[in-house]
Amino acid sequence: MRKVLWLLLSLFMIAEARENPFESAESKTIGKATQVEETRTDFSTASVTLPSSARILRSLTLTFQNLDGSISEEIVAIDQTIDWHQPLILSAQKAAPLKETKESNTTQALVNAIKEKKEEAPKSVTLPKITTPKKEPDPLKFNTTLALSVNGNEISIFTQDTKVRDFLIADPYKVVVDFKKNNTLATQTLTIAQAPFVSATLGGHDGFYRVAILLDGHYRYDILPFNGGYVIKLK
């Protein structure tokens, strides 16, 4: 009899220690998944600025997450030349509106024709456009015998002196041209500020003078003579 009472007392104490003696420990976690708040916003636009050494955009790779959580990539072939000064813009565009039906277009055309007959507007006279000749920018002068002129990615050096050498240096990028001349010249700098050209510095040396043209990024160049000096073409 004492053993039976002791067994009943033990079962009662265990039942009191648990909220529900018929509920398993594993069942308490069911239906209580962690709620993660979604903080992402709808994509609108993104801008990418390429380094100054970029010249050709070969392709564009988009990495995205699917509905099931897997990751995929979409590669778009482009293979076109680019200007690294202009950032690349990726934007989301709304779908084009549905085209009007043929019937609605015909009805609108009839309505427009009736209106034109009722209210005929006087014919307008189109005057010829007067175009003003584009004025070439004034040359930047170091002195009376040495000047520069910028045209897009080209810069002309007007001089009657003979070129001795030319080369490219980095950090920062400069095109350096040496000209033969016996007498030295004072060092001076001209601000250009017409991309891709930043400035030009003139320096005198023993037996030659140097023109160093500062660039706004990475370039290769060609230098060609013309009647009146030399032209530097960046590429």
PEPE-V391108 format. One line per field, one symbol per residue. ss: DSSP state (~ for helix, > for strand, _ for the rest). psi: psi as a letter, one per 20 degrees, with the letter a starting at -180 (. if undefined). burial: # if it has 16 or more other ideal C-beta (glycine too) atoms within 10 Angstrom, else .. Layout:
ss = ???
psi = ???
burial = ???
This chain:
ss = _~~~~~~~~~~~~~~~~________~~~~_______________>>>>_______>>>>>>>>>>_____>>>>>>>>>>>______>>>>__________~~~~~~~~~~~~~~~~~_____________________>>>>__>>>>>>__>>>>>____>>>>>>>____>>>>>>>_______>>>>>>>__>>>>>>>>>__>>>>>>>>_____>>>>>>__>>>>>>_
psi = ghhgghgghghghghhhqgoijprhhihipjlqpoppoiqrppfqqpppqriiphpogrppppqprhjiqprqppopflqqroihpqpppqpqqqqqpqqrhghggghhgghhghhhhnoqqpqpoqqpopppppqqpqopgaijprqppncjqppooqjqppgrqrpqrmrpqppppqppgqqqqpqpppglnpjpgrppppqroirqpoooprjapqrrqpqqrnibqppoq.
burial = ...................................................................................#.......................................................#.#...#####....#####.#.#..#......###.###.#...#......#...###.####....##########.#.#.......####.#.
